[in-house]
């Protein structure tokens, strides 16, 4: 057996090299280095295959490792045959190496389609770039959605505040209407009692009451259009005088001024009484009569604070004389208008025509100028300029 292993029937390969030390050393060292490298490479491949999870074609890697190892083993036997003629063993190793090589080649060709299906590093990089771009686009979309959501939340909050303010205003409006309805009933009752004292007949009383209630209705209609908020004084005056003026000359002028609901109510009553009195006895009762309505701000030297002055003056009408008795109209013009506005009212029966003047404080009266530059100046029925 030993003789077969060492190949006594053969001559060592070193004989063919004439036992030249240089040639023997070169072949031996080269084959040993190749064997060592061919052994290390499969070990490295197997370590890599074991540690790398999810790797495709692991079987091909194992075939390569076996192929390289057996190729290295042939070099080891080639080195040994320099001294020991074990060519039989070398032949067996070569047969095994050939079989593994052939099997590896077959496996490689069969796995080419699968290997080609594996993305290249460039393709993986491009796919990764596309994925990163999609991720960035999704992040931008999410940011836009967050921004839109924030805007919607802000709008909802603003809308909620608006609804809450509207609800509070509606509640205030209801209380204001309820309060003013009670006051209105009291005013109408007082109006009826005073009118009954001066009316000559039931028909005259009914006419006076109807007219005065209609005048109050015009003021209330204007307040309702403004949701019971401040109203423009120029509009208030024009709407109260419109039924009485016709083509007669009425001039209205003054800076833009607003009136609170309570101030608008008493001013509307005052202008109604002035208009009806003028239409019966004053400038509006004749052709050529003139009425001028103005308001302004003034600060008298004796006054500590500015005040608002509203004036109604007539000219071109019949001669005026002080009445022998005073009725509801005089009460409205001298007391009912001045007291709620914390001011003073005077009614002068000048020969040229009646002059009614109302002085109220600029602060706390319910009247206020909008801006210093804005104003109204024009005849009734014409655009203010």
Secondary structure, 3 states (H helix, E strand, C coil): CHHHHHCCCCCCHHHHCCCCHHHHHHHHHHHHHHHHHHHHHHHHHHHHHHHCCCCCCHHHHHHHHHHHHHHHHHHHHHHHCCCCCCHHHHHHHHHHHHHHHHHHHHHHHHHHHHHHHCCCHHHHHHHHHHHHHHHHHHHHHHHHHHHHHHHHHHHHHHHHHHHHHHHHHHHHHHHHHHHHHHHHHHHHHHHHHHHHHHCCCHHHHHHHHHHHHHHHHHHHHHHHHCCCCCEEHHHHHHHHHHHHHCCCEEEEEEECEEECHHHHHHHHHHHHHHHHHHHHHCHHHCCCCEEEEEEEEECCCCCCCCEEEEEEEEECCCCCCCCCCCCHHHHHHHHHHHHHCCCEEEEEEECCEEEEEEEEECCCCCEEECCCCCEEEEECCCCCC
